[in-house]
Amino acid sequence: MTWDQCLINGEIPTLACLEVVIGKIVSFSSWVFLTALFVMIVIGAYQYLTAFGSEDKMSKARSTLKFAFIGLLIYLGSFLIIRVIGLLFLENPEQLWQINLINPN
């Protein structure tokens, strides 16, 4: 659903517009989260490459990379849960694996 479809007479928003707003918030937060994960992976890799065998620096880099990949797994799990809920209650079955973060409907 788009913003224009949820308006009455093209002017008055309805409760259906809440779905559009929440979709935009989820899309934006997904981009922020994925950007933060990318930055964490780059920082962890840089720390690991510049550790030069120092055990303290290598363990700090491993910890950063570990938490970045745990965050990625949590993100993918929550995305899958949201898509399954959408499949069961809201959408058509053929849209389960359709990913569109740039322009969500």
C-alpha positions as YAML, in Angstrom:
chain: A
units: angstrom
residues:
- id: 1
  name: MET
  ca: [0.00, 0.00, 0.00]
- id: 2
  name: THR
  ca: [1.24, 3.48, -0.78]
- id: 3
  name: TRP
  ca: [0.51, 6.79, 0.91]
- id: 4
  name: ASP
  ca: [-1.91, 7.86, -1.82]
- id: 5
  name: GLN
  ca: [-3.93, 4.66, -1.45]
- id: 6
  name: CYS
  ca: [-4.58, 5.11, 2.27]
- id: 7
  name: LEU
  ca: [-6.02, 8.62, 2.01]
- id: 8
  name: ILE
  ca: [-9.74, 9.34, 1.82]
- id: 9
  name: ASN
  ca: [-10.56, 11.84, -0.95]
- id: 10
  name: GLY
  ca: [-6.83, 12.36, -1.37]
- id: 11
  name: GLU
  ca: [-6.61, 14.41, 1.84]
- id: 12
  name: ILE
  ca: [-7.68, 12.58, 5.02]
- id: 13
  name: PRO
  ca: [-5.31, 9.90, 6.36]
- id: 14
  name: THR
  ca: [-6.80, 6.69, 7.73]
- id: 15
  name: LEU
  ca: [-5.46, 3.96, 10.01]
- id: 16
  name: ALA
  ca: [-4.17, 2.23, 6.90]
- id: 17
  name: CYS
  ca: [-1.59, 5.02, 6.66]
- id: 18
  name: LEU
  ca: [-0.07, 3.68, 9.87]
- id: 19
  name: GLU
  ca: [1.09, 0.65, 7.89]
- id: 20
  name: VAL
  ca: [2.86, 2.93, 5.43]
- id: 21
  name: VAL
  ca: [4.55, 4.94, 8.20]
- id: 22
  name: ILE
  ca: [5.71, 1.81, 10.05]
- id: 23
  name: GLY
  ca: [7.03, 0.38, 6.78]
- id: 24
  name: LYS
  ca: [9.09, 3.52, 6.21]
- id: 25
  name: ILE
  ca: [10.45, 3.41, 9.77]
- id: 26
  name: VAL
  ca: [11.42, -0.26, 9.43]
- id: 27
  name: SER
  ca: [13.08, 0.42, 6.08]
- id: 28
  name: PHE
  ca: [15.10, 3.33, 7.46]
- id: 29
  name: SER
  ca: [16.13, 1.47, 10.60]
- id: 30
  name: SER
  ca: [17.22, -1.50, 8.45]
- id: 31
  name: TRP
  ca: [19.53, 0.75, 6.45]
- id: 32
  name: VAL
  ca: [20.97, 2.29, 9.63]
- id: 33
  name: PHE
  ca: [21.50, -1.12, 11.24]
- id: 34
  name: LEU
  ca: [23.12, -2.64, 8.15]
- id: 35
  name: THR
  ca: [25.39, 0.39, 7.77]
- id: 36
  name: ALA
  ca: [26.46, 0.06, 11.42]
- id: 37
  name: LEU
  ca: [27.16, -3.65, 10.90]
- id: 38
  name: PHE
  ca: [29.28, -2.89, 7.84]
- id: 39
  name: VAL
  ca: [31.26, -0.28, 9.78]
- id: 40
  name: MET
  ca: [31.79, -2.73, 12.66]
- id: 41
  name: ILE
  ca: [33.07, -5.40, 10.28]
- id: 42
  name: VAL
  ca: [35.45, -2.96, 8.59]
- id: 43
  name: ILE
  ca: [36.75, -1.69, 11.96]
- id: 44
  name: GLY
  ca: [37.18, -5.24, 13.30]
- id: 45
  name: ALA
  ca: [39.02, -6.32, 10.16]
- id: 46
  name: TYR
  ca: [41.28, -3.27, 10.31]
- id: 47
  name: GLN
  ca: [42.04, -3.92, 13.98]
- id: 48
  name: TYR
  ca: [42.82, -7.55, 13.22]
- id: 49
  name: LEU
  ca: [45.12, -6.68, 10.32]
- id: 50
  name: THR
  ca: [47.01, -4.05, 12.32]
- id: 51
  name: ALA
  ca: [47.36, -6.14, 15.49]
- id: 52
  name: PHE
  ca: [50.77, -7.49, 14.36]
- id: 53
  name: GLY
  ca: [50.53, -10.52, 16.63]
- id: 54
  name: SER
  ca: [49.62, -8.62, 19.79]
- id: 55
  name: GLU
  ca: [47.25, -10.92, 21.67]
- id: 56
  name: ASP
  ca: [45.31, -8.07, 23.32]
- id: 57
  name: LYS
  ca: [44.67, -6.29, 20.02]
- id: 58
  name: MET
  ca: [43.75, -9.53, 18.26]
- id: 59
  name: SER
  ca: [41.26, -10.49, 20.96]
- id: 60
  name: LYS
  ca: [39.68, -7.02, 20.77]
- id: 61
  name: ALA
  ca: [39.39, -7.35, 16.98]
- id: 62
  name: ARG
  ca: [37.90, -10.85, 17.29]
- id: 63
  name: SER
  ca: [35.39, -9.54, 19.80]
- id: 64
  name: THR
  ca: [34.34, -6.73, 17.45]
- id: 65
  name: LEU
  ca: [33.93, -9.14, 14.56]
- id: 66
  name: LYS
  ca: [32.08, -11.65, 16.74]
- id: 67
  name: PHE
  ca: [29.54, -9.06, 17.88]
- id: 68
  name: ALA
  ca: [29.11, -7.77, 14.33]
- id: 69
  name: PHE
  ca: [28.28, -11.24, 13.04]
- id: 70
  name: ILE
  ca: [25.99, -11.93, 16.00]
- id: 71
  name: GLY
  ca: [24.18, -8.70, 15.16]
- id: 72
  name: LEU
  ca: [23.90, -9.80, 11.54]
- id: 73
  name: LEU
  ca: [22.40, -13.14, 12.61]
- id: 74
  name: ILE
  ca: [19.90, -11.36, 14.87]
- id: 75
  name: TYR
  ca: [18.96, -9.00, 12.03]
- id: 76
  name: LEU
  ca: [18.46, -11.87, 9.58]
- id: 77
  name: GLY
  ca: [16.43, -13.82, 12.14]
- id: 78
  name: SER
  ca: [14.16, -10.87, 12.89]
- id: 79
  name: PHE
  ca: [13.76, -10.17, 9.17]
- id: 80
  name: LEU
  ca: [12.73, -13.78, 8.61]
- id: 81
  name: ILE
  ca: [10.24, -13.65, 11.49]
- id: 82
  name: ILE
  ca: [8.69, -10.45, 10.12]
- id: 83
  name: ARG
  ca: [8.41, -11.95, 6.65]
- id: 84
  name: VAL
  ca: [6.77, -15.14, 7.98]
- id: 85
  name: ILE
  ca: [4.28, -13.11, 10.02]
- id: 86
  name: GLY
  ca: [3.57, -11.06, 6.91]
- id: 87
  name: LEU
  ca: [3.05, -14.24, 4.92]
- id: 88
  name: LEU
  ca: [0.68, -15.75, 7.46]
- id: 89
  name: PHE
  ca: [-1.44, -12.69, 8.18]
- id: 90
  name: LEU
  ca: [-0.95, -9.92, 5.63]
- id: 91
  name: GLU
  ca: [0.47, -10.76, 2.22]
- id: 92
  name: ASN
  ca: [0.50, -13.22, -0.65]
- id: 93
  name: PRO
  ca: [2.75, -16.31, -0.31]
- id: 94
  name: GLU
  ca: [4.82, -15.41, -3.37]
- id: 95
  name: GLN
  ca: [6.04, -12.23, -1.63]
- id: 96
  name: LEU
  ca: [7.82, -14.01, 1.23]
- id: 97
  name: TRP
  ca: [11.34, -13.66, -0.18]
- id: 98
  name: GLN
  ca: [10.82, -10.36, -1.95]
- id: 99
  name: ILE
  ca: [13.27, -7.86, -0.41]
- id: 100
  name: ASN
  ca: [12.88, -4.18, -1.25]
- id: 101
  name: LEU
  ca: [14.56, -1.89, 1.26]
- id: 102
  name: ILE
  ca: [14.72, 1.10, -1.08]
- id: 103
  name: ASN
  ca: [11.00, 1.47, -1.82]
- id: 104
  name: PRO
  ca: [8.83, -0.64, 0.52]
- id: 105
  name: ASN
  ca: [5.15, -0.90, -0.30]
...
